[in-house]
Amino acid sequence: MSIVAMKKLTLFAPKSSSDEILSKLIKLQCVEIRREEVPYEDLAPCVMSDKKLALENEISRIERTIEALLPYSKKKFSLVKPKIEVDTEKFMSDGSYELAKKTLDEFFEAERCKRQSEADIKAAEDSISELTPWADLDLPLDFRGTDKTFLIRGSVPASASIDALSERLREHYAVSEKISEDTHGIYITVIGLSEYESEILRTLSAVGFTRAADRASDTTAAGIMFEDEKKRGSAKARFFGYERTIRGLADRLDLLKILYDIEKTELEKAKKHEMMLTTEKAELMHAWVPENRLSDLESLFDKYGCAYEFTDPDEGEDAPVMLKNNKFAENFEWVLALYSLPKYGSFDPTFIMAICYTLLFGLMFADVGYGLVMILGGFLVPKILNPSPWANKFFKSFGYCGIACCIMGVLFGGYFGDFPIAFGRSFLGLDMPDSLAIIVDPVLDSLDFMIIGIAVGAVHLIIGMIIKFNIVRKQESLIAAILSVGSWWVLFAGIALMFLLPTVGPWVLGAGALGIFASGFVSEKKWLMKPFKGLLAFYDIINYASDLLSYSRILALGLTSAVIAQVVNILGTMMGPSVAGFIVMIIAFILGHALNIALNAMGTFVHSARLQYVEFFGKFFEDGGRAFDPVKPNSTYTK
């Protein structure tokens, strides 16, 4: 309904209180801090890089902890994820903040110890796996032979012939013993005289011998494996202990979520702080604030002994836009924003657009059944899911469109298409009328329905012209508004009277044409070009005609949803009054109409929006507005 007036804030705050003041401003959510060039040599930008880095690291730790604890949460999965209500000041003062910080430290310590336990388990298992082939060897693993003999352990390929190897080794006064065998090879020990060690090693190498890794232990492999089993058991016990510790921390998940939002808010505050300028004892802030919140800010600044000034935006300055609408229209602000916010200081069409949008939506999707589905979804989903403010408005806008669909459905006879007629004829054997429409049926009386749609479009365009008339009257003059806009109304009235009152119509038509010529004539400054500019003004007749014809899409969308619904009803009732027929009807009804709603609701949304953006806004709308973006608390998990 209106664009909130903005003021420029210039604030000098004591340096000792600036951080606390920023926190209060974040809580008020009514200040958009802006960066300014350094106006004086004594001023310098605030530097918060160290604080930002520390906060970013802390936020990363919190994210990692929340992600790890979520699987252990005792809360059951639910589509409904209500946000946590929290009193931040109480959270910071009652020990909850310290407990949340302690939880982070406990988690990362438990996580570190858990990883160490995993490493210990793997080391023990690797050792056991390595020594398993030597479990039957009754010699210590560090035994290498005597003064004149040597002993080596190793493996040969499974395809090697141990008997043939033994024969070759005897030639060099050495013997081999098979210890074990698996799919990887045959594990053997070889004992020989030290003086023949080089020849023995060459013989072994020839058959693919691989020497086992030395182990500095005076214990047998079985003894070492026994100790490794105990180490593995102990490491597993520690692992599950730390796992239980981490699982127990999941009870504090809400504390961590609150801490996350607090730290994210602190990070945002640090970023905004960097947009301020500082001296030795004070800090300077430039910001945009809504005019209706000045009293709150004045009370805050006076409390801290600040020097401040509120001024109006300079002409042509890029002031942010904040819309103010009633409970109905605010749900359609997102539709307007998809196109563009209005330029600051211009007309906000949200309320009028919301009414026109819902009516056009209802005409294109005129069905009581589909409307009821949209009403239930639009108004119940926000209550159940508790979504974000934007999503809340999104759903409610479709709820209001559903109301329009129900009204139009009664007028044009849409009840899940012609379901009552199809059901009455096929299952009840009743003599049903061809249509339940009060005015016209889009399928049976398509031409009449198209005329109604174009008539509604004409009213829609005239509303846009009325808004334009009022804008021109305020910005220029009443005469300029009459010539540039009113002349077209006279022309349109003359065209209508040509058919209704042929004797009067030409005079009214001529008066309108003269006014249109005059509007172009007056707007041109060069005298030589004035007649051409006057004639060129009539070119808008083509634009108005094409705009009016665009509303024929109302018929196209209305027919699409109605015909698909009828086809679904035919398929659902074709088997007649039987158990199988009733089951088929229910399946066809649910699947067919659900698909029809999904497809045509999207199409209706797009085309209703197009009629606003192109035909309606083209008459008066000044785009280019930038949304007001106040600094505010992070609300990922809390509210």
C-alpha positions as CSV (number, residue, x, y, z in Angstrom):
1,M,0.0,0.0,0.0
2,S,2.9,2.3,0.6
3,I,6.7,2.5,0.6
4,V,8.1,3.4,4.0
5,A,10.0,6.7,4.1
6,M,13.7,6.3,4.8
7,K,16.1,8.5,6.7
8,K,19.9,8.7,6.5
9,L,21.5,8.2,9.8
10,T,24.9,9.7,10.8
11,L,26.0,8.4,14.2
12,F,29.1,9.1,16.3
13,A,29.2,6.5,19.1
14,P,31.8,6.2,21.9
15,K,34.3,3.6,21.0
16,S,33.9,1.9,24.3
17,S,30.2,1.3,23.7
18,S,30.1,0.8,19.9
19,D,30.1,-3.0,20.1
20,E,27.2,-3.0,22.6
21,I,25.3,-0.5,20.4
22,L,25.7,-2.7,17.4
23,S,24.3,-5.6,19.3
24,K,21.2,-3.5,20.2
25,L,20.8,-2.4,16.6
26,I,20.9,-6.1,15.4
27,K,18.2,-6.9,17.9
28,L,16.1,-3.9,16.7
29,Q,16.5,-5.1,13.0
30,C,15.8,-1.6,11.6
31,V,19.2,-0.3,10.5
32,E,21.0,-1.0,7.2
33,I,24.6,0.0,7.7
34,R,26.3,1.3,4.6
35,R,30.0,1.9,3.7
36,E,31.1,5.4,3.1
37,E,34.3,6.9,1.8
38,V,36.7,8.3,4.5
39,P,35.7,12.0,4.7
40,Y,38.5,13.1,7.0
41,E,42.2,12.1,7.5
42,D,41.6,11.4,11.2
43,L,39.0,8.7,10.4
44,A,40.1,5.1,9.4
45,P,38.1,2.0,8.7
46,C,37.5,-0.4,11.6
47,V,39.7,-3.5,11.3
48,M,38.0,-6.7,12.5
49,S,40.0,-9.3,10.5
50,D,41.3,-11.2,13.6
51,K,37.9,-11.4,15.2
52,K,36.3,-12.5,12.0
53,L,38.9,-15.3,11.5
54,A,38.4,-16.5,15.1
55,L,34.6,-16.5,14.6
56,E,34.8,-18.3,11.3
57,N,36.9,-21.0,12.8
58,E,34.6,-21.3,15.8
59,I,31.5,-21.5,13.5
60,S,33.2,-24.2,11.5
61,R,33.8,-26.2,14.7
62,I,30.1,-25.8,15.7
63,E,29.0,-26.9,12.3
64,R,31.2,-30.0,12.4
65,T,29.9,-30.9,15.9
66,I,26.2,-30.4,15.0
67,E,26.7,-32.6,11.9
68,A,28.4,-35.3,13.9
69,L,25.8,-35.3,16.8
70,L,22.7,-35.2,14.6
71,P,22.6,-39.0,14.0
72,Y,22.6,-39.5,17.8
73,S,19.8,-37.1,18.5
74,K,16.9,-38.6,20.4
75,K,14.4,-36.5,18.5
76,K,12.5,-38.4,15.9
77,F,12.8,-37.4,12.3
78,S,10.0,-35.0,11.3
79,L,9.2,-32.8,8.4
80,V,8.2,-30.2,11.0
81,K,11.3,-28.5,12.4
82,P,10.3,-25.8,14.8
83,K,12.9,-23.2,15.7
84,I,14.2,-22.9,19.2
85,E,12.8,-20.1,21.2
86,V,15.7,-18.5,23.1
87,D,16.4,-15.6,25.3
88,T,19.9,-14.7,24.3
89,E,20.7,-12.6,27.3
90,K,19.6,-15.4,29.6
91,F,21.6,-18.0,27.5
92,M,24.7,-15.9,28.0
93,S,24.3,-15.4,31.7
94,D,22.9,-18.6,33.1
95,G,25.9,-20.8,32.2
96,S,24.4,-22.2,29.0
97,Y,26.9,-20.4,26.8
98,E,29.9,-21.9,28.8
99,L,28.3,-25.3,28.7
100,A,27.9,-25.1,24.9
101,K,31.6,-24.1,24.6
102,K,32.6,-26.9,26.9
103,T,30.6,-29.3,24.7
104,L,32.6,-28.3,21.7
105,D,35.9,-29.0,23.5
106,E,34.6,-32.3,24.9
107,F,33.4,-33.4,21.4
108,F,36.7,-32.6,19.7
109,E,38.7,-34.3,22.4
110,A,36.5,-37.4,22.3
111,E,36.8,-37.3,18.5
112,R,40.6,-37.1,18.7
113,C,40.8,-40.0,21.1
114,K,38.4,-42.0,19.0
115,R,40.5,-41.5,16.0
116,Q,43.6,-42.6,18.0
117,S,41.7,-45.7,19.2
118,E,40.8,-46.5,15.6
119,A,44.5,-46.1,14.6
120,D,45.5,-48.4,17.5
121,I,42.9,-51.0,16.4
122,K,44.2,-51.0,12.9
123,A,47.9,-51.2,14.0
124,A,47.1,-54.3,16.1
125,E,45.1,-55.9,13.3
126,D,47.8,-55.2,10.8
127,S,50.4,-56.8,13.2
128,I,48.2,-59.8,13.7
129,S,47.7,-60.2,10.0
130,E,51.4,-59.9,9.3
131,L,52.3,-62.5,12.0
132,T,49.5,-65.0,11.3
133,P,51.6,-67.1,8.8
134,W,54.3,-67.5,11.5
135,A,52.0,-68.5,14.4
136,D,53.4,-72.0,14.4
137,L,57.0,-71.0,14.4
138,D,58.5,-71.8,17.8
139,L,61.5,-69.5,17.5
140,P,61.7,-65.9,18.7
141,L,61.3,-63.5,15.8
142,D,64.6,-61.8,16.4
143,F,66.5,-65.1,16.1
144,R,69.0,-64.8,13.3
145,G,71.2,-67.9,13.8
146,T,74.4,-68.9,15.6
147,D,78.0,-68.0,15.1
148,K,78.4,-70.1,12.1
149,T,74.8,-70.4,10.9
150,F,72.1,-68.0,9.8
151,L,68.3,-68.2,9.7
152,I,65.9,-66.3,7.5
153,R,62.1,-66.2,7.2
154,G,60.1,-65.5,4.1
155,S,57.7,-66.8,1.4
156,V,57.8,-68.3,-2.0
157,P,55.0,-68.3,-4.6
158,A,52.3,-70.9,-4.0
159,S,53.3,-72.5,-7.4
160,A,56.8,-73.2,-6.2
161,S,57.9,-76.7,-5.5
162,I,59.2,-77.0,-2.0
163,D,60.8,-80.4,-2.6
164,A,62.8,-79.1,-5.6
165,L,63.8,-76.1,-3.5
166,S,65.0,-78.3,-0.7
167,E,67.1,-80.4,-3.0
168,R,68.9,-77.2,-4.3
169,L,69.4,-75.9,-0.8
170,R,71.1,-79.2,0.3
171,E,73.7,-78.6,-2.4
172,H,74.7,-75.6,-0.3
173,Y,74.4,-77.3,3.0
174,A,71.1,-75.6,3.9
175,V,67.7,-76.9,4.9
176,S,64.2,-75.3,4.7
177,E,61.1,-75.9,6.7
178,K,57.5,-75.1,5.7
179,I,55.7,-73.1,8.4
180,S,52.3,-72.4,6.8
181,E,50.6,-71.8,3.4
182,D,47.8,-69.6,2.1
183,T,46.6,-68.1,-1.2
184,H,49.5,-65.6,-1.2
185,G,52.3,-68.2,-0.9
186,I,54.2,-70.7,1.1
187,Y,55.9,-69.5,4.3
188,I,59.3,-71.1,5.1
189,T,62.4,-70.8,7.2
190,V,65.8,-71.5,5.9
191,I,68.9,-72.4,8.0
192,G,72.3,-72.6,6.4
193,L,76.0,-72.1,7.0
194,S,77.1,-68.5,7.1
195,E,79.9,-69.1,4.6
196,Y,77.4,-70.2,1.9
197,E,74.9,-67.4,2.6
198,S,75.3,-65.6,-0.7
199,E,74.8,-68.9,-2.7
200,I,71.8,-69.8,-0.6
201,L,70.2,-66.3,-1.2
202,R,70.8,-66.6,-4.9
203,T,69.0,-70.0,-5.0
204,L,66.1,-68.5,-3.1
205,S,65.9,-65.5,-5.3
206,A,65.7,-67.7,-8.3
207,V,62.3,-69.2,-7.1
208,G,60.8,-65.8,-6.1
209,F,61.6,-65.8,-2.4
210,T,60.5,-62.7,-0.5
211,R,62.1,-62.1,2.8
212,A,59.8,-61.4,5.8
213,A,60.1,-58.1,7.6
214,D,62.4,-58.3,10.6
215,R,60.8,-57.9,14.1
216,A,63.0,-56.9,17.0
217,S,61.4,-59.2,19.5
218,D,62.6,-62.1,21.6
219,T,59.1,-63.5,21.6
220,T,57.5,-65.9,19.2
221,A,54.9,-64.8,16.7
222,A,52.2,-66.4,18.7
223,G,53.2,-64.5,21.8
224,I,53.2,-61.2,20.0
225,M,49.8,-62.0,18.5
226,F,48.5,-62.7,21.9
227,E,49.6,-59.2,23.1
228,D,48.2,-57.6,19.9
229,E,44.9,-59.2,20.6
230,K,44.8,-57.7,24.1
231,K,45.8,-54.3,22.6
232,R,43.1,-54.5,20.0
233,G,40.5,-55.4,22.7
234,S,41.6,-52.5,24.9
235,A,41.6,-50.1,21.9
236,K,38.1,-51.2,21.0
237,A,36.9,-50.7,24.5
238,R,38.3,-47.1,24.4
239,F,36.7,-46.6,21.0
240,F,33.3,-47.5,22.2
241,G,33.8,-45.5,25.3
242,Y,34.5,-42.4,23.3
243,E,31.6,-43.3,21.1
244,R,29.3,-43.3,24.1
245,T,30.8,-40.0,25.2
246,I,30.0,-38.4,21.8
247,R,26.5,-40.0,21.8
248,G,25.9,-38.5,25.3
249,L,26.8,-35.0,24.0
250,A,23.8,-35.2,21.6
251,D,21.6,-34.2,24.5
252,R,23.2,-30.7,24.3
253,L,22.5,-30.4,20.5
254,D,20.0,-27.5,21.1
255,L,22.7,-25.6,23.0
256,L,25.1,-25.9,20.1
257,K,22.4,-24.7,17.7
258,I,21.8,-21.7,19.8
259,L,25.5,-21.1,20.0
260,Y,25.7,-21.4,16.2
261,D,23.2,-18.6,15.7
262,I,24.9,-16.4,18.3
263,E,28.3,-16.8,16.7
264,K,26.9,-16.3,13.2
265,T,25.3,-13.1,14.5
266,E,28.6,-12.0,16.0
267,L,30.3,-12.6,12.7
268,E,27.7,-10.5,10.9
269,K,28.3,-7.8,13.5
270,A,32.0,-7.9,12.9
271,K,31.5,-7.5,9.1
272,K,29.2,-4.6,9.7
273,H,31.6,-3.1,12.2
274,E,34.2,-3.0,9.4
275,M,31.9,-0.7,7.4
276,M,32.2,1.9,10.2
277,L,35.0,4.5,10.6
278,T,36.9,5.1,13.8
279,T,39.0,7.6,15.6
280,E,40.9,7.2,18.8
281,K,37.7,7.6,21.0
282,A,34.7,7.4,18.7
283,E,33.3,5.4,15.8
284,L,31.2,6.8,12.9
285,M,28.3,4.9,11.3
286,H,26.3,5.8,8.2
287,A,23.0,3.9,7.7
288,W,19.5,3.8,6.4
289,V,16.6,3.6,8.9
290,P,12.8,3.6,8.4
291,E,11.2,6.8,9.5
292,N,8.7,4.9,11.7
293,R,11.5,3.5,13.9
294,L,13.3,6.8,14.7
295,S,11.9,7.0,18.3
296,D,13.4,3.5,19.1
297,L,16.8,4.6,17.8
298,E,16.8,8.0,19.5
299,S,16.1,6.3,22.9
300,L,19.0,3.9,22.3
301,F,21.5,6.6,21.2
302,D,20.6,9.0,24.0
303,K,21.2,6.2,26.5
304,Y,24.8,5.8,25.3
305,G,25.5,9.5,24.9
306,C,25.9,9.3,21.1
307,A,25.8,12.2,18.6
308,Y,23.5,11.5,15.7
309,E,21.5,13.1,12.9
310,F,18.6,11.9,10.7
311,T,18.3,13.5,7.2
312,D,16.2,12.9,4.1
313,P,17.7,11.1,1.1
314,D,19.2,13.4,-1.5
315,E,17.4,13.6,-4.8
316,G,18.2,10.6,-7.0
317,E,20.0,8.8,-4.1
318,D,19.6,5.0,-4.0
319,A,17.5,4.7,-0.9
320,P,16.4,1.1,0.0
321,V,12.8,0.1,-0.3
322,M,10.7,-1.3,2.5
323,L,7.1,-2.1,1.7
324,K,4.2,-1.6,4.2
325,N,1.0,-3.6,3.4
326,N,-1.9,-5.0,5.2
327,K,-2.2,-8.7,6.3
328,F,-3.6,-9.7,3.0
329,A,-1.4,-7.8,0.6
330,E,1.9,-8.5,2.3
331,N,1.6,-12.2,1.3
332,F,2.0,-11.1,-2.4
333,E,5.0,-8.9,-1.9
334,W,7.2,-11.8,-3.1
335,V,5.2,-11.9,-6.4
336,L,6.0,-8.2,-6.9
337,A,9.7,-8.7,-5.9
338,L,10.0,-11.4,-8.6
339,Y,9.6,-8.6,-11.1
340,S,11.2,-5.7,-9.2
341,L,10.6,-3.7,-6.2
342,P,9.1,-0.2,-7.0
343,K,11.6,2.6,-7.1
344,Y,11.9,4.5,-3.9
345,G,9.4,7.4,-3.7
346,S,7.1,5.8,-6.4
347,F,3.8,4.1,-6.1
348,D,3.5,0.7,-4.4
349,P,0.9,-1.4,-6.3
350,T,1.1,-4.5,-4.0
351,F,-2.5,-4.2,-2.6
352,I,-4.1,-3.6,-6.0
353,M,-1.9,-6.2,-7.6
354,A,-2.8,-8.8,-5.0
355,I,-6.6,-8.3,-5.6
356,C,-6.1,-8.5,-9.4
357,Y,-3.7,-11.4,-9.1
358,T,-6.1,-13.5,-7.0
359,L,-9.1,-12.8,-9.3
360,L,-7.2,-13.6,-12.5
361,F,-5.8,-16.7,-10.9
362,G,-9.3,-17.7,-9.9
363,L,-10.6,-17.2,-13.4
364,M,-7.9,-19.3,-15.0
365,F,-8.2,-22.1,-12.4
366,A,-12.0,-21.8,-11.7
367,D,-12.6,-25.0,-9.7
368,V,-14.1,-25.4,-6.2
369,G,-12.3,-28.7,-5.6
370,Y,-8.9,-27.4,-6.7
371,G,-9.5,-24.2,-4.7
372,L,-10.2,-26.2,-1.5
373,V,-7.0,-28.1,-2.0
374,M,-5.1,-24.9,-2.3
375,I,-6.8,-23.4,0.7
376,L,-5.9,-26.4,2.9
377,G,-2.3,-26.4,1.6
378,G,-1.9,-22.6,1.7
379,F,-3.2,-22.0,5.3
380,L,-2.5,-25.3,7.0
381,V,1.1,-25.9,5.9
382,P,2.5,-22.7,7.6
383,K,0.8,-23.7,10.8
384,I,2.2,-27.2,10.7
385,L,5.7,-26.7,9.3
386,N,6.4,-23.3,10.9
387,P,8.4,-22.2,7.8
388,S,10.5,-19.0,7.3
389,P,8.6,-15.7,6.9
390,W,9.1,-15.7,3.2
391,A,7.8,-19.3,2.8
392,N,4.9,-18.5,5.1
393,K,3.8,-15.7,2.8
394,F,4.3,-17.9,-0.2
395,F,1.9,-20.6,1.0
396,K,-0.7,-18.1,2.2
397,S,-0.7,-16.3,-1.2
398,F,-1.8,-19.6,-2.8
399,G,-4.4,-20.0,0.0
400,Y,-6.0,-16.7,-1.0
401,C,-5.8,-17.7,-4.6
402,G,-7.6,-20.9,-3.6
403,I,-10.5,-18.8,-2.2
404,A,-10.8,-17.0,-5.6
405,C,-10.7,-20.4,-7.3
406,C,-13.7,-21.6,-5.2
407,I,-15.7,-18.5,-5.9
408,M,-15.0,-18.7,-9.6
409,G,-15.6,-22.4,-9.5
410,V,-19.2,-21.9,-8.3
411,L,-19.8,-19.2,-10.9
412,F,-18.4,-21.3,-13.8
413,G,-19.3,-24.8,-12.6
414,G,-16.0,-26.4,-11.7
415,Y,-16.1,-29.1,-9.0
416,F,-13.0,-31.2,-9.8
417,G,-14.0,-30.5,-13.4
418,D,-17.4,-32.1,-14.0
419,F,-17.0,-34.8,-11.3
420,P,-20.5,-34.5,-9.7
421,I,-22.1,-34.9,-13.2
422,A,-19.9,-37.8,-14.2
423,F,-20.4,-39.6,-10.9
424,G,-24.1,-39.0,-10.8
425,R,-24.6,-40.3,-14.3
426,S,-22.2,-43.3,-14.2
427,F,-22.6,-44.5,-10.6
428,L,-26.0,-43.2,-9.5
429,G,-27.8,-43.3,-12.8
430,L,-29.2,-39.8,-12.3
431,D,-30.3,-37.4,-15.0
432,M,-27.6,-34.8,-14.5
433,P,-27.5,-31.4,-16.3
434,D,-24.7,-30.7,-18.8
435,S,-23.2,-28.1,-16.6
436,L,-23.4,-26.7,-13.0
437,A,-22.2,-23.2,-14.0
438,I,-24.2,-20.2,-12.8
439,I,-22.8,-17.9,-15.5
440,V,-21.2,-19.8,-18.3
441,D,-19.3,-23.1,-18.7
442,P,-15.7,-22.6,-20.1
443,V,-15.9,-25.8,-22.1
444,L,-19.5,-25.5,-23.4
445,D,-19.5,-21.7,-23.8
446,S,-15.9,-21.0,-24.7
447,L,-16.6,-17.8,-26.7
448,D,-18.7,-16.3,-23.8
449,F,-16.0,-17.2,-21.3
450,M,-13.4,-15.5,-23.5
451,I,-15.5,-12.4,-23.7
452,I,-15.7,-12.3,-19.9
453,G,-11.9,-12.8,-19.7
454,I,-11.2,-9.9,-22.1
455,A,-13.8,-7.7,-20.2
456,V,-12.0,-8.5,-16.9
457,G,-8.7,-7.6,-18.7
458,A,-10.2,-4.3,-19.9
459,V,-11.0,-3.4,-16.3
460,H,-7.5,-4.5,-15.2
461,L,-5.9,-2.2,-17.8
462,I,-8.2,0.7,-16.8
463,I,-7.2,0.3,-13.2
464,G,-3.6,0.6,-14.3
465,M,-4.5,3.7,-16.3
466,I,-6.2,5.2,-13.2
467,I,-3.1,4.7,-11.2
468,K,-1.0,6.3,-14.0
469,F,-3.5,9.2,-14.1
470,N,-3.1,9.9,-10.4
471,I,0.7,9.6,-10.6
472,V,0.9,12.1,-13.5
473,R,-1.5,14.5,-11.7
474,K,0.7,14.5,-8.6
475,Q,4.0,14.7,-10.5
476,E,3.0,17.1,-13.3
477,S,-0.5,18.6,-13.4
478,L,-4.2,17.7,-13.8
479,I,-4.1,18.9,-17.4
480,A,-1.2,16.6,-18.3
481,A,-3.0,13.7,-16.7
482,I,-6.2,14.4,-18.6
483,L,-4.3,14.7,-21.9
484,S,-2.0,11.7,-21.5
485,V,-4.4,9.3,-19.8
486,G,-7.9,10.7,-19.8
487,S,-8.0,11.1,-23.6
488,W,-7.6,7.4,-24.0
489,W,-10.7,6.8,-21.8
490,V,-12.7,9.2,-24.0
491,L,-11.4,7.4,-27.1
492,F,-12.4,3.9,-25.6
493,A,-15.8,5.3,-24.7
494,G,-16.3,6.7,-28.2
495,I,-15.5,3.3,-29.7
496,A,-18.1,1.7,-27.5
497,L,-20.7,4.4,-28.3
498,M,-20.1,3.8,-32.0
499,F,-22.1,0.6,-31.5
500,L,-24.5,1.7,-28.7
501,L,-25.3,5.3,-29.8
502,P,-24.1,5.8,-33.3
503,T,-25.1,9.5,-33.4
504,V,-23.0,10.3,-30.3
505,G,-20.1,7.9,-30.7
506,P,-18.2,9.8,-33.5
507,W,-18.2,13.0,-31.5
508,V,-16.8,11.3,-28.4
509,L,-14.3,9.4,-30.5
510,G,-13.2,12.6,-32.1
511,A,-12.8,14.3,-28.8
512,G,-10.6,11.4,-27.5
513,A,-8.5,11.4,-30.6
514,L,-8.0,15.2,-30.4
515,G,-6.9,14.8,-26.7
516,I,-4.4,12.1,-27.7
517,F,-3.0,14.3,-30.5
518,A,-2.7,17.2,-28.1
519,S,-0.9,15.1,-25.5
520,G,1.9,14.3,-28.0
521,F,1.8,17.8,-29.4
522,V,2.3,19.4,-26.0
523,S,5.0,17.0,-24.8
524,E,7.3,17.8,-27.7
525,K,9.5,20.9,-27.2
526,K,10.6,21.4,-30.9
527,W,7.8,23.1,-32.9
528,L,8.7,21.4,-36.1
529,M,8.3,18.0,-34.5
530,K,5.1,18.7,-32.5
531,P,2.6,17.5,-35.2
532,F,4.6,14.3,-35.8
533,K,4.8,13.7,-32.1
534,G,1.0,14.2,-31.9
535,L,0.4,11.6,-34.6
536,L,2.9,9.2,-33.1
537,A,0.9,9.2,-29.9
538,F,-1.8,7.1,-31.6
539,Y,0.7,4.3,-31.9
540,D,-0.3,3.2,-28.4
541,I,-3.6,2.0,-29.9
542,I,-1.6,-1.1,-31.1
543,N,-0.2,-1.6,-27.6
544,Y,-3.6,-1.3,-25.9
545,A,-5.1,-3.8,-28.5
546,S,-2.3,-6.3,-28.0
547,D,-2.5,-5.9,-24.2
548,L,-6.2,-6.6,-24.3
549,L,-5.8,-9.7,-26.5
550,S,-3.3,-11.0,-24.0
551,Y,-6.2,-11.7,-21.7
552,S,-7.4,-14.4,-24.0
553,R,-5.0,-16.6,-22.2
554,I,-7.6,-16.7,-19.4
555,L,-9.7,-18.8,-21.7
556,A,-6.7,-21.0,-22.6
557,L,-5.8,-21.7,-19.0
558,G,-9.4,-22.2,-18.0
559,L,-10.0,-24.7,-20.8
560,T,-6.8,-26.6,-20.1
561,S,-7.6,-27.3,-16.5
562,A,-11.3,-28.0,-17.2
563,V,-10.7,-30.4,-20.1
564,I,-8.0,-32.3,-18.3
565,A,-10.3,-32.7,-15.3
566,Q,-13.1,-34.0,-17.6
567,V,-10.8,-36.5,-19.2
568,V,-9.7,-37.7,-15.7
569,N,-13.4,-38.1,-14.7
570,I,-14.2,-40.0,-17.9
571,L,-11.4,-42.4,-17.2
572,G,-12.4,-42.8,-13.6
573,T,-16.1,-43.6,-14.3
574,M,-15.9,-45.6,-17.5
575,M,-16.1,-49.0,-15.6
576,G,-19.4,-48.1,-14.1
577,P,-21.0,-48.9,-10.7
578,S,-19.0,-51.9,-9.5
579,V,-16.3,-52.6,-6.9
580,A,-13.6,-52.6,-9.5
581,G,-15.1,-49.5,-11.0
582,F,-15.1,-47.7,-7.7
583,I,-11.5,-48.6,-7.0
584,V,-10.5,-47.4,-10.5
585,M,-12.4,-44.2,-9.9
586,I,-10.6,-43.5,-6.6
587,I,-7.1,-44.2,-8.2
588,A,-7.9,-42.1,-11.3
589,F,-9.4,-39.3,-9.1
590,I,-6.4,-39.0,-6.8
591,L,-3.6,-39.4,-9.4
592,G,-5.3,-37.5,-12.2
593,H,-6.5,-34.5,-10.3
594,A,-3.3,-34.3,-8.3
595,L,-1.3,-34.1,-11.6
596,N,-3.8,-31.5,-13.0
597,I,-3.4,-29.3,-9.9
598,A,0.4,-29.6,-10.0
599,L,0.7,-28.7,-13.7
600,N,-2.0,-26.1,-14.1
601,A,-1.4,-24.3,-10.8
602,M,2.1,-23.6,-12.0
603,G,0.9,-22.5,-15.4
604,T,-1.8,-20.3,-13.8
605,F,0.8,-18.8,-11.5
606,V,3.1,-17.9,-14.4
607,H,0.4,-16.5,-16.7
608,S,-1.3,-14.5,-13.9
609,A,2.1,-13.0,-13.0
610,R,2.7,-12.2,-16.6
611,L,-0.5,-10.2,-16.9
612,Q,0.6,-8.2,-13.9
613,Y,4.2,-7.7,-15.0
614,V,3.6,-6.8,-18.7
615,E,0.1,-5.6,-19.3
616,F,-0.7,-4.0,-15.8
617,F,2.7,-2.7,-14.7
618,G,3.5,-1.4,-18.1
619,K,0.9,1.3,-17.6
620,F,2.5,3.0,-14.5
621,F,5.1,0.9,-12.7
622,E,8.5,2.5,-11.9
623,D,10.9,-0.4,-11.1
624,G,14.5,-0.5,-9.9
625,G,13.9,-0.5,-6.1
626,R,16.5,-2.1,-3.8
627,A,15.2,-4.1,-0.9
628,F,15.9,-2.7,2.6
629,D,18.4,-5.1,4.2
630,P,18.8,-4.4,7.9
631,V,21.4,-6.1,10.0
632,K,19.6,-8.8,12.1
633,P,20.3,-11.9,14.2
634,N,21.0,-15.1,12.5
635,S,18.0,-17.4,12.7
636,T,19.0,-20.7,11.2
637,Y,17.9,-22.6,14.3
638,T,16.4,-20.0,16.7
639,K,13.8,-17.4,16.8
